[in-house]
Amino acid sequence: MDLVFQVLQIVAPVFFLALIGFFWVRTGWSYDVEFVTRLSMTVSIPCLIFMALTRSEVDPLVLRDTVVAAIVAYLAVGVVMWALVKLIGLDMPTFWAPLTFGNTGNIGLPIALFAFGQAGFDVAVVVFAVMAIFSFTFGVWVVSGGGSPVAAFREPLVWGTVLGSLFLAMGWQVPAWAGASLDLVGQMAIPLMLVTLGVAIFRLQPRSLGRATWLCLLKYAICVAIPLFVGEYFGLPPVALAVLVLQVATPVAVTSYMLATKYKARADDVAGLVVVSTLMSVAAIPALLAYFI
């Protein structure tokens, strides 16, 4: 019973903030998802990642192993999902990225923070950064049906990761006034992302929910098994292992729906994956937390 209450205390803030967004738009009040998402992705999240990396107190060897494990895990998940989409005969630009990449920002970061404290959050930021670089390079290339993945390196999120990693590696410090300012901007990210998640779910118009259900079940099975195996293979400590699995196994991100809309993929099918996988996460995330805690 104590474990149940502990898990509920961890996940409750996440779903509470998402419900605020859900009921906000249900009352008829306006909410500009595109503006808030752009603000988060171009300003707040890069500051959050940069400051988390510069102040990380996690063992550098653990961070190094986590980066390598995250890269290997996402590569393995990507290959398996590519084969799965090909085997089933689904549209690659529509289904590959949503099945491969999860909602590591909106859900993964706050879960890691609430469950494992600052140490868990620092590890989660590293996994999120790896996912973001893959997602905004090769992932966008797949969804768009071509183009240059190099264009993604103009994204502030990528540069926040690169600069934060450089400061961490060199042991550089951020001036107090700059750190306080960047902290204030970065602290907007998690509440904004969670509220926006609730808004987006309310507005989605999903279809093919039957297919989305079994695809999401396969996604959870694959995205738990692979990082669990990879993390244990690299000998990650318990917190890093738990965070890696939780991050890779997060539900389909709303940004996948937004990218599908932007690049003319089948956005309604992606919406079904977002809704179904997010609803499944209400049970899946507490189950994973119970396993690791």
Secondary structure, 3 states (H helix, E strand, C coil): CHHHHHHHHHHHHHHHHHHHHHHHHHCCCCCCHHHHHHHHHHHHHHHHHHHHHHCCCCCHHHHHHHHHHHHHHHHHHHHHHHHHHHHHCCCHHHHHHHHHCECHHHHHHHHHHHHHHHHHHHHHHHHHHHHHHHHHHHHHHHHHCCCCHHHHHHCHHHHHHHHHHHHHHHCCCCCHHHHHHHHHHHCCHHHHHHHHHHHHHHHCCCCCHHHHHHHHHHHHHHHHHHHHHHHHHCCCCHHHHHHHHHHHCCCECHHHHHHHHHCCCCHHHHHHHHHHHHHHHHHHHHHHHHHHC
